[in-house]
Structure formats: C-alpha cells, structure tokens
Amino acid sequence: MLKATDEAFDYISKTTKKNPIQVLVEAIENSAPREDVIRLQRGGVVYNSAVDIAPIQRLDEALKNIALATFKATFKARKDISTALAEELIAASKNDQKSFAVKRKDEIERIAQGSR
C-alpha cells in the first residue's frame, strides 16, 4: 500500500503542481462531516437526534470514505489503485461533487439537519 500511496502523491504533484500532503489535508477537511445522527429511546419511542461529531471521529470517517471511494473506483474497472486514490484526493480537495467522500459527507449532514 505504501507504493500505491507514493505513486498517488507523485500523480497529484504532477497534475496539480501542489504539495500532495496539502491536497490530502484539504481532502480530509472537505470530506469530514460535522454532524451525525444517533438513535435515542425514551420508553417505547425511538427517534433520531442530530449531534456534533468528535474531531477524531471526523478524521476516521473522512479517511474511511476516501478509502471506500478508492476501492469502489478500482473494483470492476481497469484503473490502478494509485490513480484512483489520487483522483479521489484531488476531487475531494476541490470540494467537487464527483468525489464519493464529499457526497457522503453532504448526505450525512443533510440527514442530520432533518433530524434536528
């Protein structure tokens, strides 16, 4: 996996002319959800409530979604894992809706907003 990450960072630096670590940080910032939904039960009634997410959980969720997007892009396609990771990081750093991680963050936050 280290080789794939190195190749992805090389691809990012060639295509964007930016520091790949900065692109990674921006991608994590743009794909980390701020709110989530939990299930509460009072008596026999179960309902959803929106809560703020802890910083470490935000980081975990962002990295999980980026990894899932990379896996999904390489599953049935003839795409290299390093290229898929680089394209996902670039799209997420631009806050592009083509990014799976950004779409997932927006979906989580939309559901949480509806549960307020």
C-alpha distances in whole Angstrom, upper triangle without the diagonal:
4,5,5,6,9,10,10,12,14,15,16,18,20,21,22,23,22,20,16,17,20,19,16,19,21,19,19,23,23,22,23,26,29,31,30,33,34,36,39,42,46,48,48,46,42,41,38,38,36,34,32,29,28,26,23,23,23,20,18,20,18,15,15,17,14,12,14,15,12,12,16,16,14,16,19,19,18,15,12,9,9,13,13,11,13,16,16,16,19,21,20,21,24,25,25,26,24,21,20,20,23,25,24,25,28,29,28,31,33,34,34,37,39,39,40
4,5,5,6,9,10,11,12,14,15,17,18,20,21,21,20,18,14,14,18,17,15,18,20,19,19,22,24,22,23,27,29,32,32,34,35,38,41,44,48,50,50,48,44,43,40,40,37,35,33,29,28,26,23,24,23,20,19,21,19,16,17,19,16,14,17,18,15,15,19,19,17,19,22,21,20,18,14,11,10,14,15,12,13,17,17,16,18,21,21,21,24,25,26,27,25,22,22,21,24,27,26,26,30,31,30,32,35,35,36,38,40,40,42
4,5,5,6,9,10,11,12,14,15,17,18,20,20,20,18,15,16,19,18,16,20,22,20,21,24,25,24,25,29,32,34,34,37,38,41,44,47,51,53,52,51,47,46,42,42,40,38,36,32,31,29,26,27,26,23,22,23,21,18,19,20,17,15,18,18,15,16,19,18,16,19,21,20,18,16,12,10,8,12,14,12,13,16,17,16,18,21,21,21,24,26,26,28,25,23,23,22,25,27,27,28,31,32,32,34,36,37,38,40,42,42,44
4,5,5,6,9,10,10,12,14,15,16,18,19,19,17,13,15,18,16,14,18,20,17,18,22,22,21,23,26,29,32,31,34,36,38,42,45,48,51,50,48,44,43,40,40,37,36,34,30,30,27,25,25,24,21,20,21,19,16,17,17,14,12,15,15,11,13,16,14,13,15,18,17,15,12,9,7,5,8,10,8,10,13,13,13,15,18,18,19,22,23,23,24,22,19,19,19,22,24,24,25,28,29,29,31,33,34,35,37,39,40,41
4,5,5,6,9,10,10,12,14,15,16,17,16,14,10,11,14,13,11,14,16,15,15,19,20,19,20,24,27,29,29,32,34,37,40,43,47,49,49,47,43,42,38,38,35,33,31,28,27,24,22,23,21,18,18,19,17,13,15,16,13,12,15,15,11,13,17,15,15,18,20,19,18,15,11,9,6,9,11,8,8,12,12,11,13,16,16,16,19,21,21,23,21,18,19,18,20,23,22,23,26,27,27,29,31,33,33,35,37,38,39
4,5,5,6,9,10,11,12,14,15,16,15,13,10,11,14,14,12,16,18,17,18,21,22,21,23,27,29,32,33,36,37,41,44,47,50,53,53,51,47,45,42,41,38,36,34,31,30,27,25,26,24,21,21,22,20,17,19,20,16,15,19,18,15,17,20,18,17,20,23,21,20,16,13,11,8,11,13,11,10,14,15,13,15,18,18,18,21,23,23,25,23,21,22,21,23,26,26,26,29,31,31,32,35,36,36,38,40,41,42
4,5,5,6,9,10,11,12,14,15,15,14,11,13,16,14,14,17,19,17,19,22,22,22,24,28,31,33,34,37,39,42,45,48,51,54,53,51,48,46,42,42,39,38,35,32,32,29,27,27,26,23,23,24,21,18,20,20,16,16,18,17,14,16,19,16,15,19,21,18,17,13,10,9,6,8,11,9,8,12,14,13,14,17,18,18,20,22,22,24,22,20,21,21,23,25,26,26,29,30,31,32,35,36,37,38,41,42,43
4,5,5,6,9,10,11,12,13,13,12,9,11,13,11,11,14,15,14,16,19,19,18,21,24,27,30,30,33,35,39,42,45,48,51,51,48,45,43,39,39,36,35,32,29,29,26,24,25,23,20,20,21,18,15,17,17,13,13,16,14,11,14,16,14,14,17,19,17,16,12,10,8,5,6,8,6,5,8,10,9,10,13,14,14,16,18,18,20,18,16,17,17,19,21,22,23,25,27,27,29,31,32,33,35,37,38,39
4,5,5,6,9,10,10,11,10,8,5,8,10,9,9,12,14,13,15,18,18,18,20,24,27,30,31,34,36,39,42,46,49,52,52,49,46,44,40,39,36,35,32,29,28,25,24,25,23,19,20,21,18,16,18,18,14,15,18,17,14,17,19,17,17,21,23,21,20,16,14,12,8,9,11,9,7,10,12,9,10,14,14,13,16,18,19,21,20,17,19,18,20,23,23,23,26,28,28,29,32,33,34,35,38,39,40
4,5,5,6,9,10,10,10,10,8,11,13,12,13,16,17,16,18,21,21,22,24,28,30,33,34,38,40,43,46,50,53,56,55,53,49,47,44,43,40,38,35,33,32,29,28,28,26,23,24,25,22,19,22,22,18,18,21,19,16,19,21,19,19,22,24,22,20,16,14,13,9,10,13,11,9,12,14,12,12,16,17,16,18,21,21,24,22,20,22,21,23,25,26,27,29,31,32,33,35,37,37,38,41,42,43
4,6,5,6,8,10,11,11,9,12,14,12,13,16,16,15,18,20,20,20,23,27,30,32,33,36,39,42,45,49,52,55,54,52,48,46,42,42,39,37,35,32,32,29,28,28,26,23,24,24,21,19,21,20,17,17,20,17,15,18,19,16,16,20,22,19,17,14,12,12,8,7,10,10,7,9,12,11,10,13,15,14,16,19,18,21,18,17,19,19,21,23,24,25,27,29,30,31,33,35,36,37,39,41,42
4,5,5,6,7,7,8,6,9,10,8,10,13,13,12,15,17,17,18,20,24,27,30,31,34,37,40,43,47,50,53,52,50,46,44,40,39,36,35,32,30,29,26,26,26,24,21,22,22,19,17,20,19,15,16,19,17,15,18,19,17,18,21,23,20,19,16,14,13,10,9,11,10,6,8,10,8,7,11,12,11,13,16,16,19,17,15,18,17,18,21,22,23,24,27,28,28,30,32,33,34,37,38,39
4,6,6,5,5,6,6,9,10,9,11,14,14,14,17,19,19,20,23,26,29,32,33,37,39,43,46,49,53,56,55,53,49,47,43,42,38,37,34,32,31,28,27,28,26,23,25,25,21,20,23,22,18,20,22,20,18,22,23,21,21,25,27,24,23,19,17,17,13,12,15,13,10,12,14,12,10,14,15,13,15,18,18,22,20,19,21,21,21,24,26,25,27,30,31,31,33,35,36,37,39,41,42
4,6,6,8,10,9,13,14,12,15,18,17,17,20,22,22,23,26,29,32,35,36,39,42,45,48,52,55,58,58,55,51,49,45,44,41,40,37,35,35,31,31,31,29,26,28,28,24,23,25,24,20,22,24,22,19,23,24,21,21,25,26,23,21,18,17,17,13,12,15,14,11,12,15,14,12,15,17,15,16,20,19,23,21,20,23,23,23,26,27,28,29,32,33,33,35,37,38,39,41,43,44
4,6,8,11,10,14,14,12,14,17,16,16,19,21,20,21,24,27,30,33,34,37,40,43,47,50,53,56,56,53,49,47,43,42,39,38,36,33,33,30,30,31,28,25,27,26,23,22,24,23,19,21,23,20,18,21,22,19,20,24,25,22,20,17,16,17,13,11,14,13,10,10,13,12,9,12,15,13,13,17,16,19,17,17,20,20,21,23,25,25,26,29,30,31,32,35,36,36,39,41,42
4,5,8,9,12,11,9,12,14,13,13,17,18,17,19,22,25,27,31,32,36,39,42,45,49,52,55,54,52,48,45,41,40,37,36,33,31,31,28,28,29,26,24,25,25,21,21,24,22,19,21,23,20,19,22,23,20,22,25,27,24,23,20,19,18,15,13,15,14,10,11,13,11,8,11,13,11,11,15,15,18,17,16,20,19,19,22,24,24,25,28,29,29,31,33,34,34,37,39,39
4,7,9,12,11,10,14,15,15,16,19,20,20,22,24,27,30,33,35,38,41,45,48,51,54,57,57,54,51,48,44,43,39,38,35,33,33,29,29,31,28,25,27,27,24,23,26,25,21,23,26,23,22,25,26,24,25,28,30,27,26,22,21,21,17,16,18,17,13,14,16,14,11,15,16,13,14,18,18,22,21,20,23,23,22,25,27,27,28,31,32,32,34,36,37,37,40,41,42
4,6,9,7,7,11,12,11,13,16,16,17,19,21,25,26,30,32,36,38,42,45,48,51,55,54,52,48,45,42,40,36,35,32,30,29,26,26,27,24,22,24,25,21,20,24,23,19,21,24,22,21,24,26,23,25,28,30,27,27,23,21,21,17,16,18,16,12,14,15,12,10,14,14,11,12,16,17,21,20,19,22,21,20,24,25,24,26,29,29,29,31,34,34,34,37,39,39
4,5,5,7,9,10,11,13,15,16,17,19,20,24,26,29,31,35,37,41,44,47,50,53,53,51,47,45,41,39,36,34,31,28,28,24,24,25,23,20,22,23,20,19,22,22,18,20,23,22,20,24,25,24,25,28,30,28,27,23,21,20,16,17,18,15,12,15,16,12,11,15,15,12,14,17,19,22,22,20,22,20,21,24,25,24,26,29,29,29,32,34,34,35,38,39,39
4,5,5,6,9,10,10,12,14,15,16,18,22,24,27,29,33,35,38,41,45,48,51,51,48,45,42,39,37,34,32,29,27,26,22,22,23,21,18,20,20,17,15,19,18,15,16,20,18,17,20,22,20,21,24,27,25,24,20,18,16,13,13,15,12,9,12,12,9,9,13,13,10,13,16,17,20,19,17,19,18,18,22,23,22,24,27,27,27,30,32,32,33,36,37,37
4,5,5,6,9,10,11,12,14,15,16,20,22,26,27,31,33,36,39,43,46,49,49,47,43,41,37,35,32,30,27,24,23,19,19,20,18,15,17,19,15,14,18,18,15,16,20,19,17,21,23,22,23,26,28,27,26,23,20,18,15,16,17,13,11,14,14,10,11,14,13,11,14,16,18,21,21,18,20,17,18,22,22,21,23,26,26,26,29,31,30,32,35,35,36
4,5,5,6,8,10,11,12,14,15,19,21,24,26,30,32,36,39,42,45,48,49,46,42,40,36,34,31,29,26,23,22,19,19,21,18,15,18,19,15,15,19,18,15,18,21,19,19,22,24,23,24,27,30,28,28,24,22,20,17,18,18,15,13,15,14,10,10,13,12,9,12,14,16,20,20,17,19,17,17,21,21,20,22,25,25,24,27,30,29,30,33,34,34
4,5,5,6,9,10,10,12,14,18,20,23,25,29,31,35,38,41,44,47,47,45,41,38,35,33,30,28,25,23,23,19,19,20,17,15,17,17,14,13,17,16,13,15,18,16,16,19,21,19,21,24,26,25,25,21,19,17,15,15,15,12,10,11,10,7,7,10,9,6,9,11,13,16,16,14,16,14,14,18,19,18,20,23,23,23,25,28,27,28,31,32,33
4,5,5,6,9,10,11,12,16,18,21,23,26,29,32,35,39,42,45,45,42,39,36,33,31,28,26,23,20,20,17,16,17,15,12,14,14,11,10,13,13,10,12,15,14,14,17,19,18,19,22,25,24,24,20,19,16,14,14,14,10,9,11,10,6,8,11,9,7,11,12,14,17,16,13,15,13,13,17,17,16,19,21,21,21,24,26,26,27,30,31,31
4,5,5,6,9,10,11,14,16,19,21,25,27,31,34,37,40,43,44,41,37,35,31,29,26,24,21,18,18,14,14,16,13,10,13,14,11,11,14,14,12,15,17,17,17,20,21,21,23,25,28,27,27,24,22,20,17,18,17,14,13,14,13,9,11,12,10,8,11,12,15,18,18,15,16,13,14,17,18,16,18,21,20,20,23,25,24,26,29,29,30
4,5,5,6,9,10,13,15,19,21,24,27,31,33,37,40,43,43,41,37,34,30,29,25,24,20,18,18,15,16,17,14,12,15,15,11,12,15,14,12,15,18,16,17,20,21,20,23,25,28,27,27,24,23,20,18,18,17,14,13,13,12,9,9,10,7,5,8,9,12,15,16,13,15,12,11,15,16,14,16,19,19,18,21,24,23,24,27,28,28
4,5,5,6,9,12,14,18,19,23,25,29,32,35,38,42,41,39,35,32,29,27,24,23,20,18,18,15,16,16,12,11,13,12,8,9,12,11,9,12,14,13,13,17,17,17,19,22,24,23,24,21,20,17,16,15,14,11,11,11,8,6,7,8,5,4,7,8,10,12,13,10,11,9,9,12,13,12,14,17,17,17,19,22,21,23,25,27,27
4,5,5,6,10,12,15,17,20,23,26,29,33,36,39,39,36,33,30,26,25,22,20,17,15,14,12,12,12,9,7,9,9,6,7,10,10,8,11,14,13,14,17,18,18,20,23,25,25,26,23,22,19,17,18,16,13,13,14,11,8,11,11,8,8,11,10,13,14,15,12,12,9,9,13,13,11,14,16,15,16,19,20,20,21,24,25,25
4,6,6,9,10,14,16,20,22,26,29,32,35,38,39,36,32,30,26,24,20,19,15,14,14,11,12,13,9,8,12,11,8,10,13,12,12,15,17,16,17,20,21,21,24,26,29,28,29,26,25,22,21,21,19,16,16,16,14,11,12,12,9,8,10,9,13,14,16,13,14,11,10,13,13,11,13,16,15,14,17,19,19,19,23,23,24
4,6,8,10,13,16,19,22,26,28,32,35,38,38,35,32,29,25,23,20,19,16,15,16,13,15,14,11,11,13,12,8,11,13,11,11,15,16,14,16,19,19,19,22,24,27,26,27,24,24,21,20,20,18,16,15,15,12,10,11,10,6,6,8,6,9,11,13,10,11,8,7,10,11,8,10,13,13,12,15,18,17,18,21,22,22
4,6,10,12,13,17,20,23,26,30,33,36,36,33,29,26,23,21,18,17,15,13,14,13,13,12,9,9,10,8,5,8,10,8,8,12,12,12,14,16,16,17,20,21,24,24,25,22,22,20,19,19,16,14,15,14,11,10,12,10,7,8,10,8,10,11,12,9,9,5,5,8,8,6,8,11,11,11,14,16,15,17,20,21,21
4,7,9,11,14,17,21,23,27,30,33,33,31,27,24,21,19,16,14,12,9,11,9,10,9,5,6,8,6,5,8,10,9,10,13,14,14,16,18,19,20,22,24,27,27,28,25,25,22,22,22,19,17,18,18,14,13,15,14,10,11,14,11,14,14,16,13,12,8,8,11,9,6,9,12,10,10,13,15,14,16,19,19,20
4,6,7,11,14,18,20,24,27,30,30,27,24,21,17,15,12,11,9,7,10,10,11,9,6,9,10,8,7,11,12,11,13,15,15,16,19,20,20,22,24,25,28,28,30,28,28,25,25,25,22,20,21,20,17,16,18,16,13,14,16,13,15,14,17,14,13,10,9,10,9,5,7,9,7,6,10,11,10,12,15,15,16
4,7,11,13,17,19,23,25,29,29,26,23,20,16,14,10,9,6,6,8,9,11,10,7,10,12,10,11,14,15,14,16,19,19,19,22,24,24,25,28,29,32,32,34,31,31,28,28,28,26,23,24,24,20,19,21,19,16,17,18,15,18,17,20,17,17,13,12,14,12,8,10,11,9,7,11,12,9,11,14,14,14
4,7,10,14,16,19,22,25,25,23,19,16,12,10,7,6,5,5,9,11,13,11,9,13,14,11,13,16,16,15,18,20,20,21,24,25,24,26,29,30,32,33,35,33,33,30,30,30,27,25,27,26,22,22,24,22,18,20,21,17,20,19,21,19,18,15,14,14,12,9,10,11,7,6,9,9,6,8,11,10,11
4,7,10,13,17,19,23,23,20,16,14,10,8,6,6,6,6,10,12,14,10,10,13,13,11,13,16,15,15,18,20,19,20,23,24,23,26,28,28,31,32,35,32,33,30,30,31,27,25,27,26,23,23,25,23,20,22,23,19,21,20,22,19,17,15,15,14,12,10,11,10,6,6,9,8,5,9,11,9,11
4,7,10,13,16,19,19,16,13,10,6,5,5,6,9,9,13,16,17,13,13,17,16,14,16,19,18,17,21,22,21,22,25,26,25,27,30,30,32,33,36,34,35,32,33,33,30,28,30,29,26,26,28,26,23,25,26,23,24,22,24,22,20,18,17,17,14,12,13,11,8,9,10,7,5,9,9,7,9
4,6,10,13,16,16,14,10,8,6,5,6,7,10,11,13,17,17,14,15,18,17,15,18,21,19,19,23,24,22,24,27,27,27,30,32,31,34,35,38,37,37,34,35,35,32,30,33,32,28,29,31,29,26,28,29,26,27,25,27,25,22,20,21,20,17,16,17,15,11,12,14,11,9,12,12,9,11
4,7,10,13,13,10,7,6,5,6,9,10,14,14,17,20,21,17,19,22,20,18,22,24,22,22,26,26,25,27,30,29,29,32,34,33,35,37,40,39,39,36,38,38,35,33,36,35,31,32,34,32,29,31,33,29,30,28,30,28,25,23,24,23,19,19,20,17,14,15,16,13,11,14,14,10,12
4,7,10,10,8,6,5,6,7,10,11,15,16,18,22,22,19,21,24,23,21,25,27,25,25,29,30,28,30,33,33,32,35,38,36,39,41,44,43,43,40,41,42,38,37,39,38,35,35,37,35,32,34,36,32,34,31,33,31,29,27,27,26,23,22,23,20,17,18,19,15,14,16,15,12,13
4,6,7,6,4,6,9,10,14,15,19,20,22,25,26,23,25,28,26,25,28,30,28,29,32,33,31,33,36,36,35,38,40,39,41,43,47,45,46,43,44,45,41,40,42,42,38,38,41,39,36,38,39,36,37,35,37,35,32,30,30,29,26,25,26,24,21,21,22,18,17,19,18,14,15
4,6,5,7,8,11,12,16,17,21,22,24,28,29,26,27,31,30,28,31,34,32,32,36,36,35,37,40,39,39,42,44,43,45,47,50,49,49,46,48,48,45,43,46,45,41,42,44,42,39,41,42,39,40,38,40,38,35,33,33,32,29,28,29,26,24,24,24,21,19,21,20,16,17
4,6,8,11,14,16,19,21,24,26,28,31,32,29,31,34,33,31,34,36,34,35,38,39,37,39,42,42,41,44,46,44,47,49,52,51,52,49,50,51,47,46,49,48,44,45,47,45,42,44,45,42,43,41,42,41,38,36,37,35,32,32,32,29,27,27,27,24,23,24,23,19,20
4,7,10,14,16,20,21,25,26,29,32,32,29,31,34,33,31,34,36,34,34,38,38,36,38,41,40,39,42,44,43,45,47,51,50,50,47,49,50,46,45,48,47,43,44,46,44,41,44,45,41,42,39,41,40,37,35,36,34,31,31,31,28,26,27,26,23,22,24,22,19,20
4,7,10,13,16,19,22,24,26,30,31,27,29,32,31,29,32,34,32,32,35,36,34,36,39,38,37,40,43,41,43,45,49,48,48,46,47,48,44,43,45,44,41,41,44,41,38,41,42,38,39,36,38,37,34,33,33,31,28,28,28,25,23,24,23,19,19,20,18,15,16
4,7,10,14,16,19,21,23,27,27,24,25,28,27,25,28,30,28,28,32,32,30,32,35,35,33,37,39,37,39,42,45,44,45,42,43,44,40,39,42,41,37,38,40,38,35,37,38,35,35,33,35,33,30,29,29,27,25,24,24,22,19,20,20,16,16,18,16,12,14
4,7,10,13,17,18,21,25,25,22,23,26,25,23,26,28,26,26,30,31,29,30,34,33,32,35,38,36,38,40,44,42,43,40,42,42,38,37,39,38,35,35,37,35,32,35,35,32,32,30,32,31,28,27,26,25,22,22,21,19,16,17,16,13,12,14,12,9,11
4,7,10,13,15,18,21,22,19,19,23,22,20,22,25,23,23,26,28,26,27,30,30,29,32,35,34,36,38,41,39,40,37,38,39,35,34,36,35,31,32,34,31,28,31,32,28,29,27,29,27,25,23,23,21,19,18,18,15,13,13,13,10,9,11,9,6,8
4,6,10,12,16,19,20,17,18,21,21,19,21,24,23,22,26,27,26,27,31,31,30,33,35,35,37,39,42,40,40,37,38,39,35,34,35,34,31,31,33,31,27,29,30,27,28,26,29,27,25,23,22,21,19,17,17,15,13,12,13,10,7,9,9,5,6
4,7,10,13,16,18,15,15,18,19,16,18,22,21,20,23,25,24,25,29,29,28,31,34,33,36,37,40,38,38,35,36,36,33,31,32,32,28,28,30,27,24,26,27,23,25,23,26,24,22,20,19,19,16,14,14,13,10,9,10,8,5,7,8,6,6
4,6,9,13,15,12,12,16,16,15,17,20,20,20,23,24,24,25,28,29,29,31,34,34,36,37,40,38,38,34,35,35,32,30,32,31,27,27,29,27,24,25,26,23,25,24,27,24,23,20,19,19,17,14,15,15,11,10,13,11,8,10,12,9,9
4,7,9,12,10,10,13,14,13,15,18,18,18,21,23,23,24,27,28,28,30,33,33,36,37,39,36,36,33,33,33,31,28,29,29,26,25,27,25,22,22,24,21,23,23,25,23,22,18,18,19,16,13,14,15,12,10,13,13,9,11,14,12,11
4,6,8,6,6,10,11,10,12,15,15,15,18,20,20,21,24,25,25,27,30,30,33,34,36,34,33,30,30,31,28,25,27,27,23,22,24,23,20,21,23,20,22,22,24,21,20,16,16,17,15,12,14,15,11,11,14,14,11,13,16,15,15
4,6,5,6,9,10,11,12,14,15,17,19,20,21,23,25,26,27,29,31,31,35,35,37,34,33,30,30,31,28,25,27,27,24,22,25,24,21,21,24,21,24,24,26,23,22,18,18,20,17,15,17,18,15,14,18,18,15,17,20,18,18
4,5,5,6,9,10,11,12,14,15,17,18,20,21,23,24,26,27,29,30,34,34,35,32,31,28,27,28,26,23,24,25,22,20,22,22,18,18,21,19,22,23,25,21,20,17,17,19,17,14,17,19,16,15,19,19,17,19,22,21,21
4,5,5,6,9,10,11,12,14,15,17,18,20,21,23,24,26,27,28,32,32,34,31,29,26,25,27,25,22,23,24,21,19,22,22,19,19,22,21,23,24,25,21,20,17,18,20,17,15,18,20,17,17,21,21,19,21,24,23,23
4,5,5,6,8,10,10,12,14,15,16,18,20,21,22,24,26,26,30,31,32,30,29,25,25,27,24,21,23,24,20,19,22,22,18,19,22,20,22,22,23,20,18,15,16,18,15,13,16,17,13,14,18,17,16,18,21,20,20
4,5,5,6,9,10,11,12,14,15,17,19,20,21,23,25,26,29,29,31,28,27,24,24,25,22,19,21,21,18,16,19,19,15,16,18,16,19,19,20,17,16,12,13,15,12,10,13,14,12,12,16,16,14,17,20,19,19
4,5,5,6,8,10,11,12,14,15,17,18,20,21,23,24,28,28,29,26,25,21,21,22,20,17,18,19,16,14,17,17,14,14,18,16,19,19,20,17,16,12,13,16,14,12,15,17,14,15,19,19,18,20,23,23,23
4,6,5,6,9,10,11,12,14,15,16,18,20,21,22,26,26,28,25,24,20,20,22,20,17,19,20,16,15,19,19,15,17,20,18,20,20,21,17,15,12,14,16,13,12,16,17,14,16,19,19,18,21,23,23,24
4,6,5,6,9,10,10,12,14,15,16,18,20,21,24,25,27,24,23,20,21,22,19,16,18,19,15,15,18,17,14,16,18,16,18,17,18,14,12,9,11,13,10,9,13,13,11,13,16,16,15,18,20,20,21
4,5,5,6,9,10,11,12,14,15,17,19,20,23,23,25,22,21,18,18,19,16,13,15,15,12,11,14,13,10,12,15,13,15,15,15,12,10,7,9,11,9,8,12,13,12,13,16,17,17,19,21,21,23
4,5,5,6,9,10,11,12,14,15,17,18,22,22,23,20,19,15,15,17,14,11,13,15,11,10,14,14,11,13,16,15,16,17,17,13,12,9,11,14,12,12,15,16,15,17,20,20,20,23,25,25,26
4,6,5,6,9,10,11,12,14,16,16,20,20,22,20,19,15,16,18,15,12,15,16,12,13,16,16,13,15,18,17,18,17,17,13,11,8,12,13,11,11,15,15,14,16,19,19,19,22,24,24,25
4,5,5,6,9,10,10,12,14,15,18,19,21,18,18,15,16,16,13,11,14,14,10,11,14,13,10,13,16,14,14,14,13,10,7,5,8,10,7,9,12,12,12,14,16,17,18,20,22,22,24
4,5,5,6,9,10,11,13,14,17,17,19,16,15,12,12,13,10,8,10,10,7,7,11,10,8,11,14,13,13,13,12,9,7,6,9,11,10,11,14,15,15,17,19,20,21,23,25,25,27
4,5,5,6,9,10,11,12,16,16,17,15,14,10,11,13,10,8,11,12,9,10,14,14,12,15,17,16,17,17,15,12,10,9,12,14,12,14,17,17,17,20,22,22,23,26,27,28,29
4,5,5,6,9,10,10,14,15,17,15,15,12,14,14,11,10,13,13,10,12,15,14,13,16,18,17,17,16,14,11,8,8,12,12,11,13,16,15,15,18,20,20,21,24,25,26,28
4,5,5,6,9,10,13,13,15,13,13,11,12,12,8,8,11,10,7,10,12,11,11,14,16,14,14,13,11,8,6,7,10,10,10,12,15,15,16,18,20,20,22,24,25,26,29
4,5,5,6,9,12,11,13,10,10,7,9,9,5,5,9,9,7,9,12,12,12,15,17,16,15,15,13,10,9,10,13,14,14,16,18,19,19,22,23,24,25,28,29,30,32
4,5,5,6,10,10,12,10,10,8,11,11,8,9,12,12,11,13,16,15,15,18,20,20,19,18,15,13,11,12,16,16,15,17,20,20,20,23,25,25,26,29,30,30,33
4,6,5,8,9,12,10,12,10,13,13,9,10,14,12,11,14,16,15,15,19,20,19,17,16,13,12,9,11,15,14,13,17,18,18,19,22,23,23,25,27,28,29,32
4,6,7,7,9,7,9,8,11,10,6,9,11,10,9,13,14,13,14,17,18,18,16,15,12,11,10,12,15,15,15,18,20,19,21,24,24,25,27,29,30,31,34
4,6,5,7,5,7,6,10,9,7,9,12,12,11,15,16,16,17,20,21,21,19,19,16,14,13,15,18,18,18,21,23,23,24,27,28,28,30,32,33,34,37
4,6,8,8,10,9,13,13,10,13,16,15,14,18,20,19,20,23,24,23,22,20,17,16,14,17,20,19,19,22,24,23,24,27,28,28,30,32,33,34,37
4,7,9,11,12,15,14,12,15,18,17,16,20,21,20,22,25,26,25,23,22,18,18,16,19,22,21,21,24,26,25,26,29,30,30,32,34,35,36,39
4,5,9,10,13,12,10,14,15,14,15,18,19,18,20,23,24,24,21,20,17,17,16,19,21,21,21,24,26,25,27,30,30,31,33,35,36,37,40
4,7,9,12,11,10,14,15,14,16,19,19,19,22,24,25,25,23,23,19,19,18,21,23,23,24,27,28,28,30,33,33,34,36,38,39,40,43
4,6,9,7,7,10,11,11,12,15,16,16,18,20,21,22,20,20,17,16,16,18,21,21,22,24,26,26,28,30,31,32,34,36,37,38,41
4,5,5,6,9,10,11,12,14,16,17,18,20,21,23,21,22,18,17,17,19,21,22,23,25,27,27,29,31,32,33,35,37,38,39,42
4,5,5,6,9,10,11,12,14,15,16,18,20,21,20,20,17,15,15,16,19,20,20,22,25,25,26,28,30,31,32,34,36,37,39
4,5,5,6,9,10,11,12,14,15,16,18,20,19,20,18,16,16,17,19,21,21,23,25,26,27,29,31,32,33,35,37,38,40
4,5,5,6,9,10,11,12,14,15,17,18,17,18,15,14,15,16,18,20,21,22,24,25,27,28,30,31,33,34,36,37,39
4,5,5,6,9,10,11,12,14,16,16,15,16,13,11,12,13,15,16,17,19,21,22,23,25,27,28,29,31,33,34,36
4,6,5,6,9,10,11,12,14,15,15,16,13,11,11,12,14,16,16,18,20,21,22,24,26,27,28,30,32,33,35
4,5,5,6,9,10,10,12,14,14,16,13,11,13,13,15,17,18,19,21,23,24,25,27,29,29,31,33,34,36
4,5,5,6,8,10,11,12,11,13,10,9,11,12,13,15,16,18,19,21,22,24,25,27,28,29,31,33,34
4,5,5,6,8,10,10,10,11,9,6,8,8,10,12,13,14,16,17,19,20,22,23,25,26,28,29,31
4,6,5,6,9,10,10,12,11,8,10,9,10,13,14,14,16,19,19,20,22,24,25,26,29,30,31
4,6,5,6,9,9,12,10,9,12,11,11,14,16,16,17,20,21,22,23,26,26,27,30,31,32
4,6,5,6,5,8,7,5,9,9,9,11,13,14,14,17,19,19,20,23,24,25,27,29,30
4,5,5,6,8,8,5,8,7,6,9,11,11,12,15,16,16,18,20,21,22,24,26,27
4,5,8,11,11,9,12,10,9,13,14,13,15,18,18,18,20,23,23,24,26,28,29
4,5,9,10,9,12,12,10,13,15,14,14,18,19,19,20,23,23,24,26,28,29
4,7,9,8,10,9,7,9,12,11,11,14,15,15,16,19,20,20,22,24,25
4,5,6,9,10,7,9,12,12,11,14,16,16,17,20,21,21,23,25,26
4,5,7,9,6,6,10,10,9,11,14,14,14,17,19,19,21,23,25
4,6,9,8,7,11,12,12,13,16,17,17,20,22,22,23,26,28
4,5,5,6,9,10,11,12,14,16,17,19,20,21,23,25,26
4,6,5,6,9,10,10,12,14,15,17,18,20,21,23,25
4,5,5,6,9,10,11,12,14,15,17,18,20,21,23
4,5,5,6,9,10,11,12,14,15,16,18,20,22
4,5,5,6,9,10,10,12,14,15,17,19,20
4,5,5,6,9,10,11,12,14,16,17,19
4,5,5,6,9,10,11,12,14,16,17
4,6,5,6,9,10,10,12,14,16
4,5,5,6,9,10,11,13,15
4,5,5,6,9,10,11,13
4,5,5,6,9,10,11
4,5,5,6,9,10
4,5,5,6,9
4,5,5,7
4,5,6
4,6
4
